Amino acid sequence: MRDEPPVRCPYCDRPFRRARYESLHRGLEHPDRLSERERATVERAVREERAETRRFRLYALGVLVLLYFGLLIVAAFVV
């Protein structure tokens, strides 16, 4: 586990484990209070989050396809 102190939202003092989570929170909960620099940080965090979600979905789809065809081959030899 990291020894980093939690990042806190400057508006509501809520703690977060990562700075990216705090940026996403500010974009969702405090969008009217953001400066242009903070908006850019939120947009970058959203792009990173989307990329990670896409990667996870592709990985999960690959696992499901392998599992399906693996079980199909096993069933062909058993039956």
N, C-alpha and C positions, 0 to 999 in steps of 0.2 A: 504494500500500500504506500502511496505517496505521502511525503511529509509536508506537502504544501498546505498552507492554511486555506480554509474555505473562502471562496470569493463571495462577497455580499453585494446585493443589489443596493445601489446608492439611494434609491427612492423608498424602498420598503424594508430594507435591511435583511431580506431573506437570504440564507446561505445556500451556496451551490458548490459542488465538487469541482467543476471545471468552469473556466471563464466563458467557454462557448455556451454552456447551459445558461449562464447568467445573461449573456447577450441575447439568446433566444427568448428568455423570460422578459427582458426589457422590451423587446420588439412586440411581444404579445400583450403584456400587461400595462406598459407605460409608453405606448407609441407617440402620444402627444407631447411627451416631455423630452424626446430625444433630439440631440444636436445632429448636424449633418455627418460628423465623424462617427457618432454612435450608430446612426442609420446605416452607414457603410459597413460597420462592424457587424450589425445584425444581418444585413444582406449577405455578407460573406459566411456567417455562421449558418444561415438558411441554406446556402448553396452547398456547404460542406455536409450538412445534415441530409440533404436530398441525395447527394452522391453516395453517402454511406448507406442510406435506405435502399437505393437502387442496387448497390453491390450486394447487400444482404438478400434482397429479393431474388437476384440472379443466382446466388449461391443456393438459396433454399429451393428454387426451381430445379437446379441441377441435381441436388440431393434427391428430390422427389422423383425425377425422371430415372435416375440410377436405381433407386429403390423399386420403382414400378417394374422396370425391365429386369432387374435382378430377381424379383419375386416371380415374374412371368417365366423366366428361364428355369427357375427352381420348380415351379409348378409343371412345366413341360416335361421335366425329367422324372418327377414323382408320379405323375398321372399317366 
